[in-house]
């Protein structure tokens, strides 16, 4: 054996070298960015940092869509330790890249352990770790922070699940010894039964079985905390497939999953409440958007086969996973796994994830994806991440199998020559066949790559010398080809999305043009599918990646309150109210400034410009908080019609969804309201009125908000279709709003109990049995 391979730490050197190459731009001080990083994750990190430094728990963000839940969106990762630490230590921009690198390390190490749990050698497990953790697919997906973070925990989840099957370290070492001795599967099973079948169960067996369950619960909790519930769903499918043969252990695994979910109830319970108050409460109409086309599925093995892609929206291709290639050699290694027992559940999972990712292109999968719980999630292309993980494990199993086959056969120059002819034949026949089948233009160049990688791998398999250790040399050669191919594709294709951190942190010119201590509200156009960031990834112009034009949610970094904003899930009433585009709604919600390419209304005044957008001022906006002395109780349909009425009757009347009406008062002088203090989860308003009235606050109404008037509890009413209101008596009063949702309190209690039990169980599992304790001397 090569001397450096004798040390158990050499996989760490491989991972470190791979990380240094894949993230080489980070070593020069550049940072990663992407469309959703700019739109969502960096602005959210800025708000998280702001709240934590103020000592507030960010349950609510007042900046987006007149205010909306923050913790409950899941993607905010409020209780995810790596997110909190990277934001506090490195800031929103640099912390985004640091978090990606940390999770690449986690994905490599976790996948390595999962492969070792399948009783493969360290070399094969290392290939699996690189094939997933440093895959072009996962690396180029870095802009989808929550999905990458959750997927990085998959390896540890699978490793823990395999620990429940009873594969101890002794069994894995025995399996390795059997393969090195050239034993067949039947001989291996007989040797395992003879060596382990008569051994008594050690006294600590219960504790040793508890440890993988605890690890599984912890890893599931961390995956949930990342904020990608659809990833947790396919992780559960993997655990189900691996444990399906052992019903008791399947029940233990299911219990561990529920334990992990209970540990994250502090975010799950508010998230469920948010879903019930969002457009996701029912099956979304766009569930099958961004389904992976068959050309993209071919592109996982044949590079560039999906190029050129269809339109960003409405086309046949998915645009969530930007790079789908997994590696031709990796796929060849996976094919070598065969239908042996440990590979069968992986092959089944591979088929399931291929069909699920196809979505609308495979009608049975499209039907399934419109049923709960799949219907709660969009973009079937996300299952390509699950496919990549399964392929990496199959590649590890297959590499060992290829090495075992090489040990049984000697060098064959004839077969190597036939491999060369096979590659040439596939190349010659494949090109016209691809054109005949109407394949995309990128498939032709990719077919050359595919044939070259296939031919090189087969020639190495048949012609690699090595005498008594030929199998080991073949395994190393194939592993080297697989890693080199991934590295070459990284160098050729995965190079976008990096920039100097300076432009990303540059303050907005438009925000600087607002009045000092601006307390009003802005409207930022171009946040839908047609915004300038749609479909863009790398090579964006400076004005797109800086805060200058306030694209995406970057107004959050400027601490500006906006009527619009992009995030998921979308709250109820957003399309009809917030995004209606009606002047009456803009005025009612206090929008005094507009950020647009062109003025949306002719009476606006241009204040400042930053190519290609400008800042316009309006003089007709209502204050953010105001008092009216007339209220009517109306239906939602009538309230929406009234607030969108160009005559703007909502300036004088509050249209309530509940409570009691307030008739026309005798006093004709309007009241006054002033916002005195505001935090993430609280707001204080000073009011004065000559007679009874209604305080209307143009912030989003949402369950969990409570109010007091001079310390006395007062109901928070839904007014003007989507806003908050409180009845106030005549005179001067102080109205305080607090966001204290019961969903958060109950979730926090459940999480506290679950984590306490997890800690107690872990401590008990670490204690030595009585029989193993040494008596005290004397």
DRENZANU-988455 format. One line per 8 residues: their letters; for each residue x, y, z of C-alpha. Coordinates in Angstrom, 1 decimal. Layout:
N
A) X,Y,Z; ...
! end
This chain:
778
XXXXXXXX) 0.0,0.0,0.0; 1.2,3.5,-0.8; 2.6,5.0,2.5; 0.3,8.0,2.6; -2.7,5.7,2.2; -1.8,3.9,5.4; -2.8,6.9,7.5; -6.5,7.1,8.3
XXXXXXXX) -6.4,10.9,7.9; -5.7,11.0,4.2; -9.3,11.5,3.2; -9.2,14.8,5.0; -6.3,15.8,2.8; -8.3,14.9,-0.3; -11.3,16.9,1.0; -9.1,19.9,1.9
XXXXXXXX) -7.5,19.9,-1.6; -10.9,19.7,-3.2; -12.3,22.5,-1.1; -9.3,24.7,-1.9; -9.8,24.1,-5.7; -13.6,24.4,-5.8; -13.6,27.5,-3.6; -10.3,29.0,-4.8
XXXXXXXX) -12.0,32.3,-5.4; -12.7,32.6,-1.6; -9.0,32.2,-0.9; -8.4,35.4,-2.9; -11.0,37.4,-0.9; -14.0,37.1,-3.3; -17.5,36.1,-2.1; -20.2,34.1,-3.7
XXXXXXXX) -23.5,35.7,-4.8; -26.5,34.6,-6.8; -30.0,35.6,-7.7; -31.7,34.4,-4.5; -28.7,35.3,-2.4; -29.2,38.9,-3.4; -33.0,38.8,-3.3; -33.4,36.9,0.0
XXXXXXXX) -30.6,35.5,2.0; -28.2,38.4,2.3; -31.0,40.9,3.2; -32.4,38.4,5.7; -28.9,38.0,7.2; -28.7,41.7,7.6; -32.0,41.8,9.5; -31.0,38.9,11.6
XXXXXXXX) -27.7,40.6,12.5; -29.5,43.8,13.3; -32.1,42.1,15.6; -29.5,40.0,17.4; -27.3,43.0,18.1; -30.3,44.8,19.5; -31.0,41.8,21.8; -34.3,41.0,20.0
XXXXXXXX) -35.5,37.7,18.8; -36.6,38.3,15.2; -40.0,36.8,15.1; -41.4,39.5,12.8; -39.8,41.6,10.1; -41.4,45.1,9.7; -39.6,45.8,6.4; -41.2,43.4,3.9
XXXXXXXX) -44.8,43.5,2.6; -46.0,45.9,5.4; -44.5,43.4,7.9; -44.6,39.6,7.9; -43.4,36.7,10.1; -39.7,36.1,10.0; -39.0,33.1,12.1; -41.9,31.2,10.6
XXXXXXXX) -40.6,31.4,7.1; -38.1,28.6,8.0; -35.6,30.0,5.4; -34.6,32.7,7.9; -32.7,30.0,9.9; -33.1,32.0,13.2; -32.4,28.9,15.4; -29.7,27.4,13.1
XXXXXXXX) -26.3,27.8,14.9; -24.1,28.0,11.8; -26.2,30.7,10.3; -26.2,32.8,13.5; -22.5,32.4,14.1; -21.4,33.2,10.5; -23.7,36.3,10.4; -22.4,37.6,13.8
XXXXXXXX) -18.8,36.9,13.0; -18.5,37.7,9.3; -21.5,39.8,8.5; -24.2,39.2,5.9; -22.1,39.2,2.7; -18.9,37.3,3.7; -20.9,35.1,6.1; -22.9,33.8,3.2
XXXXXXXX) -19.7,32.4,1.6; -18.3,31.1,4.9; -21.6,29.2,5.5; -21.4,27.6,2.1; -17.8,26.4,2.6; -18.7,25.0,6.1; -21.6,23.0,4.7; -19.5,21.7,1.8
XXXXXXXX) -17.2,20.3,4.5; -20.2,18.8,6.3; -21.5,17.3,3.1; -18.2,15.7,2.3; -17.7,14.3,5.8; -21.3,13.1,6.2; -21.4,11.4,2.9; -18.0,9.7,3.7
XXXXXXXX) -19.5,8.4,6.9; -22.7,7.2,5.2; -20.6,5.3,2.6; -18.5,3.8,5.3; -21.7,2.7,7.0; -22.4,0.7,3.8; -19.1,-1.2,4.5; -17.1,0.3,1.7
XXXXXXXX) -13.4,1.1,1.8; -12.0,4.5,2.7; -11.1,5.2,-0.9; -14.6,4.5,-2.1; -16.1,6.6,0.7; -13.8,9.5,-0.1; -15.0,9.4,-3.7; -18.6,9.5,-2.5
XXXXXXXX) -17.8,12.5,-0.2; -16.3,14.5,-3.1; -18.9,13.3,-5.6; -21.7,14.9,-3.4; -20.1,17.5,-1.2; -18.0,19.0,-3.9; -20.2,18.1,-6.9; -20.8,20.8,-9.5
XXXXXXXX) -24.5,20.5,-8.8; -24.3,21.3,-5.0; -21.6,23.9,-5.5; -23.5,25.9,-8.2; -26.6,25.6,-6.0; -24.9,27.8,-3.3; -27.4,30.6,-4.0; -30.1,28.4,-2.5
XXXXXXXX) -28.8,28.7,1.0; -31.4,26.7,2.8; -31.5,23.8,0.4; -27.7,23.3,0.4; -27.5,23.5,4.2; -30.2,20.9,4.7; -28.8,18.6,2.0; -25.4,18.8,3.8
XXXXXXXX) -26.9,16.9,6.7; -28.1,14.0,4.6; -24.9,12.0,5.1; -25.1,12.1,8.9; -28.8,11.2,8.7; -28.0,8.1,6.6; -25.0,7.2,8.7; -27.2,7.2,11.8
XXXXXXXX) -29.9,5.2,10.1; -27.4,2.6,9.0; -26.2,2.5,12.6; -29.7,1.3,13.5; -29.4,-1.7,11.3; -26.7,-3.2,13.5; -23.7,-2.7,11.3; -21.1,-2.3,14.0
XXXXXXXX) -17.5,-1.4,13.4; -16.5,-5.0,13.8; -19.0,-6.0,11.0; -17.6,-3.4,8.7; -14.0,-4.5,9.4; -15.0,-8.1,8.8; -16.6,-7.1,5.5; -13.5,-5.3,4.4
XXXXXXXX) -11.3,-8.3,5.3; -13.6,-10.6,3.4; -13.4,-8.5,0.2; -9.6,-8.2,0.5; -9.5,-12.0,0.7; -11.6,-12.2,-2.5; -14.6,-13.9,-0.8; -18.0,-14.0,-2.6
XXXXXXXX) -21.1,-12.5,-1.0; -22.3,-16.0,0.1; -18.9,-16.7,1.7; -19.0,-13.3,3.4; -22.4,-13.9,4.9; -21.3,-17.4,6.1; -18.2,-16.0,7.6; -20.2,-13.2,9.3
XXXXXXXX) -22.7,-15.7,10.7; -19.9,-18.0,11.9; -17.9,-15.2,13.5; -20.7,-13.1,15.1; -23.6,-15.4,15.4; -22.5,-17.1,18.7; -21.2,-14.0,20.4; -23.2,-12.8,23.4
XXXXXXXX) -24.7,-9.4,23.2; -22.4,-7.0,25.1; -23.9,-5.4,28.2; -23.9,-1.9,26.6; -26.0,-3.0,23.5; -29.0,-0.9,24.4; -26.8,2.1,24.9; -25.0,1.5,21.7
XXXXXXXX) -28.3,1.2,19.8; -29.5,4.4,21.4; -26.6,6.5,20.1; -27.4,6.3,16.4; -31.0,7.1,17.2; -29.8,10.2,19.1; -27.5,11.2,16.2; -30.4,10.7,13.8
XXXXXXXX) -32.7,12.9,15.9; -30.0,15.6,16.1; -29.2,15.6,12.4; -32.9,15.7,11.5; -33.3,18.7,13.8; -30.5,20.5,12.2; -31.8,19.8,8.7; -35.2,21.1,9.7
XXXXXXXX) -33.5,24.2,11.2; -32.0,24.9,7.8; -35.4,25.8,6.4; -35.9,23.4,3.5; -38.7,21.0,4.5; -38.9,19.4,1.1; -35.3,18.3,1.6; -36.3,16.7,5.0
XXXXXXXX) -39.1,14.9,3.1; -36.7,13.2,0.7; -34.3,12.5,3.5; -37.1,10.7,5.3; -37.7,8.6,2.1; -34.1,7.6,2.1; -34.2,6.4,5.7; -37.5,4.6,5.0
XXXXXXXX) -35.9,2.7,2.1; -32.8,1.8,4.1; -34.7,0.5,7.2; -37.7,-1.0,5.4; -36.4,-4.6,5.9; -36.4,-4.2,9.7; -39.7,-3.1,11.1; -38.6,-2.5,14.7
XXXXXXXX) -35.6,-0.5,13.5; -37.9,1.4,11.1; -40.1,2.3,14.0; -37.0,3.5,16.0; -35.9,5.6,13.0; -39.4,7.0,12.6; -39.4,7.9,16.3; -36.0,9.6,16.0
XXXXXXXX) -37.4,11.6,13.1; -40.3,12.7,15.2; -37.9,13.5,18.0; -35.9,15.7,15.7; -39.0,17.4,14.5; -40.1,18.0,18.1; -36.7,19.6,18.9; -37.4,22.1,16.1
XXXXXXXX) -41.1,22.7,17.1; -40.0,26.2,18.0; -39.9,27.0,14.2; -42.2,24.2,12.9; -45.3,25.3,14.8; -45.1,28.9,13.7; -44.3,27.7,10.2; -47.5,25.6,10.2
XXXXXXXX) -49.5,28.7,11.3; -47.8,30.7,8.5; -48.8,28.1,5.9; -52.4,28.2,7.1; -52.3,32.0,6.6; -50.6,31.8,3.2; -51.4,30.8,-0.3; -49.8,27.4,0.5
XXXXXXXX) -52.7,26.5,2.7; -54.2,24.7,-0.3; -52.4,23.0,-3.1; -50.5,25.6,-5.1; -51.3,26.0,-8.7; -47.6,26.1,-9.6; -46.6,22.9,-7.8; -45.2,21.4,-11.0
XXXXXXXX) -43.3,24.5,-12.2; -39.7,23.8,-12.9; -39.9,20.1,-13.5; -36.7,18.6,-14.8; -36.9,17.7,-18.5; -35.7,14.5,-19.9; -32.8,16.4,-21.6; -31.8,17.7,-18.1
XXXXXXXX) -31.9,14.1,-16.7; -29.6,13.1,-19.5; -27.4,16.0,-18.6; -26.6,14.4,-15.2; -24.5,11.8,-17.1; -23.8,13.6,-20.4; -22.4,17.1,-19.8; -24.2,20.0,-21.5
XXXXXXXX) -26.9,17.7,-22.8; -29.5,20.1,-21.4; -28.1,23.2,-23.2; -29.5,25.4,-24.4; -32.3,25.5,-21.8; -35.8,26.7,-22.4; -37.3,29.9,-21.2; -36.9,30.8,-17.6
XXXXXXXX) -40.6,30.7,-16.9; -43.1,28.6,-18.8; -40.6,26.4,-20.6; -40.0,22.7,-20.3; -36.8,22.9,-18.1; -36.3,23.6,-14.4; -34.1,26.5,-13.4; -33.7,25.8,-9.8
XXXXXXXX) -30.6,23.5,-10.1; -28.3,25.4,-12.4; -25.8,22.6,-13.0; -27.1,19.1,-13.2; -24.0,17.2,-14.3; -22.9,14.5,-11.7; -20.0,13.0,-13.6; -19.8,10.3,-16.4
XXXXXXXX) -17.2,8.3,-14.4; -19.2,8.6,-11.2; -22.2,7.2,-13.1; -20.1,4.4,-14.4; -18.9,3.6,-10.9; -22.5,3.6,-9.7; -23.5,1.2,-12.5; -20.9,-1.2,-11.1
XXXXXXXX) -22.8,-1.5,-7.8; -25.1,-4.1,-9.4; -28.2,-5.5,-7.7; -26.5,-6.7,-4.5; -28.4,-6.4,-1.3; -26.9,-3.2,0.0; -27.4,-1.5,-3.3; -31.0,-2.4,-3.9
XXXXXXXX) -32.6,0.3,-1.8; -30.3,2.8,-3.4; -31.4,1.8,-6.9; -35.0,2.0,-5.9; -34.5,5.5,-4.4; -32.6,6.5,-7.6; -35.6,5.5,-9.7; -38.0,7.3,-7.4
XXXXXXXX) -36.0,10.6,-7.4; -35.6,10.5,-11.2; -39.4,10.3,-11.7; -40.2,12.8,-9.0; -37.8,15.3,-10.5; -39.4,14.8,-13.9; -42.7,16.2,-12.4; -45.1,17.2,-15.1
XXXXXXXX) -43.0,15.3,-17.7; -44.0,12.0,-16.1; -47.8,12.0,-15.4; -47.8,9.6,-12.5; -45.2,11.7,-10.7; -47.1,14.8,-11.6; -50.2,13.4,-10.0; -48.3,12.3,-6.8
XXXXXXXX) -46.7,15.7,-6.5; -50.1,17.3,-6.3; -51.0,15.3,-3.2; -50.0,16.2,0.4; -47.3,16.6,1.6; -45.7,16.9,-1.8; -48.2,19.6,-2.8; -46.9,22.0,-0.2
XXXXXXXX) -43.6,22.4,-2.1; -42.8,23.8,-5.5; -40.1,22.9,-8.1; -39.7,19.1,-8.6; -36.2,19.9,-9.9; -35.2,20.0,-6.2; -35.2,16.2,-6.2; -32.1,16.3,-8.4
XXXXXXXX) -30.2,17.0,-5.2; -31.5,13.8,-3.7; -30.6,12.0,-6.9; -27.0,13.3,-6.6; -26.7,12.0,-3.1; -27.9,8.5,-4.0; -25.6,8.3,-7.0; -22.6,9.2,-4.8
XXXXXXXX) -23.4,6.3,-2.5; -23.9,3.9,-5.4; -20.5,5.1,-6.8; -18.8,4.2,-3.6; -20.4,0.7,-3.6; -19.6,0.4,-7.3; -16.0,1.4,-6.9; -15.4,-1.5,-4.5
XXXXXXXX) -17.2,-3.9,-6.8; -15.0,-2.8,-9.8; -11.9,-3.3,-7.7; -13.1,-6.8,-6.6; -13.7,-7.8,-10.2; -10.3,-6.5,-11.2; -8.7,-8.8,-8.5; -10.3,-11.8,-10.1
XXXXXXXX) -9.1,-11.1,-13.6; -5.7,-10.2,-15.0; -4.5,-7.6,-17.5; -6.3,-8.0,-20.8; -4.8,-6.0,-23.7; -7.4,-7.4,-26.0; -10.3,-6.1,-23.8; -8.6,-2.7,-23.6
XXXXXXXX) -8.4,-2.5,-27.4; -12.0,-3.5,-27.7; -12.8,-0.7,-25.2; -11.1,1.8,-27.4; -13.0,0.5,-30.4; -16.3,0.6,-28.4; -15.6,4.3,-27.5; -14.9,5.2,-31.1
XXXXXXXX) -18.0,3.3,-32.3; -20.2,5.0,-29.7; -18.8,8.4,-30.7; -19.3,7.8,-34.4; -22.8,6.3,-34.1; -23.9,8.7,-31.3; -23.5,12.0,-33.1; -25.9,11.3,-36.0
XXXXXXXX) -28.3,9.5,-33.6; -28.5,12.5,-31.4; -29.3,14.7,-34.3; -31.9,12.2,-35.5; -33.6,12.2,-32.1; -33.6,16.0,-31.9; -31.2,16.3,-29.1; -30.1,19.7,-28.1
XXXXXXXX) -26.9,21.2,-29.5; -25.0,20.9,-26.3; -25.4,17.1,-26.3; -23.0,16.7,-29.2; -20.0,18.2,-27.3; -21.2,16.4,-24.2; -21.3,13.1,-26.1; -17.6,13.5,-26.9
XXXXXXXX) -16.9,14.0,-23.2; -19.0,11.0,-22.3; -17.3,8.7,-24.7; -13.8,9.8,-23.7; -14.5,9.3,-20.0; -16.2,5.9,-20.6; -13.3,4.7,-22.8; -10.6,5.9,-20.4
XXXXXXXX) -12.3,4.1,-17.5; -12.7,0.8,-19.3; -9.1,0.9,-20.6; -7.8,1.5,-17.1; -9.9,-1.4,-15.8; -8.6,-3.9,-18.3; -5.0,-2.7,-18.8; -4.0,-1.5,-15.4
XXXXXXXX) -1.1,-3.7,-14.1; -0.5,-4.5,-10.5; 0.2,-8.2,-10.1; -1.2,-9.3,-6.7; -2.7,-5.9,-5.9; -4.2,-5.2,-9.2; -7.7,-4.6,-7.7; -6.3,-1.9,-5.5
XXXXXXXX) -4.6,-0.2,-8.3; -7.7,-0.3,-10.5; -9.7,1.2,-7.7; -7.3,4.0,-7.3; -7.1,4.7,-11.0; -10.9,4.9,-11.4; -11.2,7.1,-8.3; -8.5,9.4,-9.7
XXXXXXXX) -10.4,9.6,-13.1; -13.7,10.4,-11.3; -12.1,13.1,-9.2; -10.2,14.6,-12.2; -13.3,14.7,-14.3; -15.3,16.5,-11.6; -12.4,19.0,-11.2; -12.2,19.6,-15.0
XXXXXXXX) -16.0,20.3,-15.2; -15.7,22.7,-12.2; -12.9,24.5,-14.0; -14.7,24.7,-17.4; -18.3,25.3,-16.3; -18.7,26.3,-12.6; -17.0,29.6,-12.5; -19.7,32.2,-12.1
XXXXXXXX) -21.2,33.8,-9.0; -18.1,35.3,-7.5; -17.3,38.9,-7.0; -15.4,41.4,-4.8; -17.4,42.0,-1.6; -17.2,45.7,-2.0; -20.0,46.2,-4.6; -22.3,43.9,-2.6
XXXXXXXX) -22.0,46.0,0.5; -22.2,49.4,-1.3; -25.0,51.5,0.2; -27.8,52.6,-2.0; -27.7,56.0,-3.8; -31.5,56.0,-3.9; -31.8,55.4,-0.2; -29.3,58.2,0.5
XXXXXXXX) -31.7,60.6,-1.3; -34.5,60.0,1.1; -35.2,62.6,3.8; -33.1,62.2,7.1; -34.7,59.8,9.6; -37.2,58.7,6.9; -40.1,57.0,8.6; -42.4,56.5,5.6
XXXXXXXX) -42.8,53.6,3.2; -41.4,52.9,-0.2; -42.6,50.9,-3.2; -40.0,48.9,-5.1; -41.1,47.7,-8.5; -39.8,44.8,-10.5; -40.0,42.1,-7.8; -41.9,39.6,-9.9
XXXXXXXX) -40.9,37.1,-12.5; -39.9,39.9,-14.9; -37.4,41.6,-12.5; -33.9,42.2,-13.8; -32.5,39.5,-11.6; -34.7,36.7,-13.1; -32.6,34.1,-14.7; -29.4,35.9,-13.9
XXXXXXXX) -26.5,34.3,-12.0; -23.0,35.3,-12.6; -21.5,38.3,-14.5; -24.2,40.7,-13.3; -23.6,44.4,-13.7; -22.5,46.4,-10.6; -25.9,48.1,-10.3; -27.5,44.7,-10.1
XXXXXXXX) -25.4,43.3,-7.3; -25.0,46.5,-5.2; -27.8,48.0,-3.1; -27.9,51.0,-5.5; -31.2,50.1,-7.2; -32.8,48.3,-4.2; -33.5,45.2,-6.3; -34.9,42.2,-4.5
XXXXXXXX) -35.2,42.7,-0.8; -32.1,44.8,-0.5; -34.1,47.7,0.9; -34.0,45.7,4.2; -30.3,46.4,4.4; -31.2,50.1,4.3; -33.8,49.6,7.0; -36.6,50.8,4.7
XXXXXXXX) -40.2,49.7,5.0; -41.7,48.5,1.7; -45.1,47.6,0.4; -43.7,44.8,-1.7; -41.0,42.2,-1.1; -40.2,38.7,-2.2; -40.3,35.7,0.0; -42.1,32.4,0.4
XXXXXXXX) -44.6,31.3,1.4; -46.7,34.2,0.2; -49.3,35.5,2.7; -53.0,35.6,1.9; -54.2,38.9,0.4; -50.8,39.8,-1.0; -51.7,39.5,-4.7; -55.0,41.3,-4.3
XXXXXXXX) -53.8,44.1,-2.0; -50.0,44.6,-1.7; -49.3,43.9,-5.4; -52.6,45.3,-6.8; -50.8,48.3,-8.3; -53.7,50.6,-7.4; -52.9,54.2,-6.4; -55.4,54.1,-3.6
XXXXXXXX) -53.5,51.2,-2.0; -50.2,52.9,-2.3; -51.6,56.0,-0.7; -53.4,54.1,2.1; -50.3,52.2,3.1; -48.2,55.3,3.3; -46.1,54.9,0.2; -44.4,58.3,-0.3
XXXXXXXX) -41.5,57.2,-2.5; -41.4,54.8,-5.5; -38.4,53.0,-7.0; -39.1,52.4,-10.7; -37.5,52.4,-14.2; -40.2,55.0,-15.0; -42.7,56.9,-12.9; -45.9,54.8,-12.4
XXXXXXXX) -48.1,57.9,-12.0; -47.8,61.3,-13.8; -47.8,63.5,-10.7; -44.7,62.0,-9.1; -41.5,64.0,-8.8; -38.1,62.5,-9.6; -35.7,62.8,-6.7; -32.6,60.7,-7.6
XXXXXXXX) -31.4,58.2,-10.2; -29.2,55.1,-10.2; -29.1,53.3,-13.6; -31.4,51.9,-14.6; -33.8,53.0,-11.9; -34.9,56.2,-10.2; -36.5,57.4,-7.0; -39.8,59.3,-7.3
XXXXXXXX) -41.7,61.2,-4.6; -45.5,61.4,-4.0; -47.4,64.0,-2.0; -50.6,62.1,-1.6; -49.5,59.3,0.8; -51.3,58.8,4.1; -49.2,58.6,7.3; -48.3,55.1,8.4
XXXXXXXX) -50.6,55.5,11.5; -53.7,57.6,11.5; -57.0,58.0,13.3; -60.5,57.9,11.7; -63.8,58.5,13.5; -66.0,56.3,11.3; -66.0,52.5,10.9; -68.1,50.0,9.0
XXXXXXXX) -68.1,46.2,9.3; -68.0,44.8,5.8; -67.1,41.6,3.9; -63.7,41.1,2.5; -64.9,41.6,-1.0; -66.5,44.9,-0.1; -63.5,46.0,1.9; -61.1,45.3,-1.1
XXXXXXXX) -63.4,47.2,-3.4; -63.5,50.2,-1.1; -59.7,50.4,-0.5; -59.0,50.2,-4.2; -61.6,52.8,-5.0; -59.9,55.8,-6.7; -62.0,58.1,-4.5; -60.1,56.6,-1.5
XXXXXXXX) -62.9,56.5,1.1; -60.5,54.6,3.4; -58.9,58.0,4.3; -62.0,58.7,6.4; -63.5,55.3,7.1; -62.1,52.1,8.5; -63.6,49.0,6.8; -63.5,46.3,9.5
XXXXXXXX) -63.7,42.6,9.1; -64.9,42.2,12.7; -65.9,44.1,15.8; -68.6,46.8,15.9; -69.3,49.7,13.6; -68.5,53.3,14.6; -71.2,55.8,13.4; -70.4,59.3,12.1
XXXXXXXX) -69.2,61.3,15.2; -70.4,64.7,16.2; -66.8,66.0,16.3; -65.4,66.8,12.8; -61.8,67.4,13.7; -59.6,64.4,12.9; -57.3,62.7,15.4; -53.6,62.4,15.3
XXXXXXXX) -51.2,59.4,15.7; -47.4,59.4,16.0; -45.1,56.3,16.1; -42.9,56.8,19.1; -40.9,53.6,19.2; -40.5,50.5,17.1; -38.7,47.2,17.3; -38.8,43.9,15.5
XXXXXXXX) -41.8,42.6,17.5; -43.3,45.7,19.0; -44.6,49.2,18.2; -45.7,52.2,20.3; -48.1,54.8,19.0; -49.2,58.0,20.7; -52.7,59.1,19.8; -55.0,62.0,20.5
XXXXXXXX) -58.6,62.5,19.4; -61.6,64.6,20.5; -63.9,61.7,20.3; -63.9,57.9,20.0; -62.1,56.6,16.9; -60.2,53.8,15.3; -56.4,53.8,15.1; -55.4,52.4,11.7
XXXXXXXX) -51.9,51.1,11.4; -50.9,50.4,7.8; -49.0,47.2,8.9; -50.1,43.7,8.0; -52.7,42.1,10.2; -51.6,38.7,11.3; -52.5,36.3,14.1; -50.3,36.7,17.2
XXXXXXXX) -50.4,40.5,17.4; -51.8,41.9,20.6; -52.4,45.5,21.7; -52.9,47.5,24.8; -54.4,51.0,25.2; -52.8,52.7,28.2; -51.9,49.2,29.5; -55.4,47.8,29.1
XXXXXXXX) -55.8,44.9,26.6; -57.6,45.8,23.4; -58.4,43.6,20.4; -56.5,44.0,17.2; -58.9,44.2,14.4; -58.4,43.6,10.7; -59.2,46.7,8.9; -59.2,47.8,5.2
XXXXXXXX) -58.8,44.2,4.1; -55.3,43.6,5.3; -54.2,46.2,7.9; -54.3,46.4,11.7; -56.6,48.6,13.7; -57.5,49.3,17.4; -60.5,51.1,18.9; -59.4,54.1,21.0
XXXXXXXX) -61.4,56.4,23.3; -61.3,60.2,23.1; -58.3,61.9,24.6; -54.6,61.2,24.5; -53.5,57.6,24.7; -50.6,55.3,24.3; -51.2,52.2,22.1; -48.7,49.4,22.2
XXXXXXXX) -48.6,46.5,19.7; -46.7,43.3,20.6; -46.1,40.2,18.4; -46.3,37.3,20.8; -47.8,34.4,18.9; -49.0,31.4,20.9; -47.5,29.2,18.2; -44.0,30.3,19.2
XXXXXXXX) -44.7,29.8,22.9; -46.0,26.3,22.5; -43.3,25.4,20.0; -40.6,26.7,22.3; -42.0,24.5,25.2; -42.0,21.4,23.0; -38.5,22.1,21.7; -37.2,22.7,25.3
XXXXXXXX) -38.6,19.3,26.4; -37.2,17.5,23.4; -33.7,19.0,23.7; -33.7,18.2,27.4; -34.6,14.6,26.8; -32.0,14.4,24.1; -29.3,15.6,26.4; -30.4,13.2,29.2
XXXXXXXX) -30.5,10.3,26.8; -27.1,11.1,25.4; -25.6,11.4,28.9; -27.1,8.0,29.9; -25.8,6.4,26.7; -22.3,7.6,27.6; -22.3,6.0,31.1; -20.5,2.7,31.6
XXXXXXXX) -22.6,-0.3,32.6; -22.3,-1.5,36.2; -20.5,-4.6,35.2; -17.8,-2.5,33.4; -17.1,-0.1,36.3; -13.9,-0.6,38.3; -14.4,-0.8,42.1; -12.8,2.0,44.0
XX) -9.6,1.1,45.9; -9.9,0.7,49.7
! end
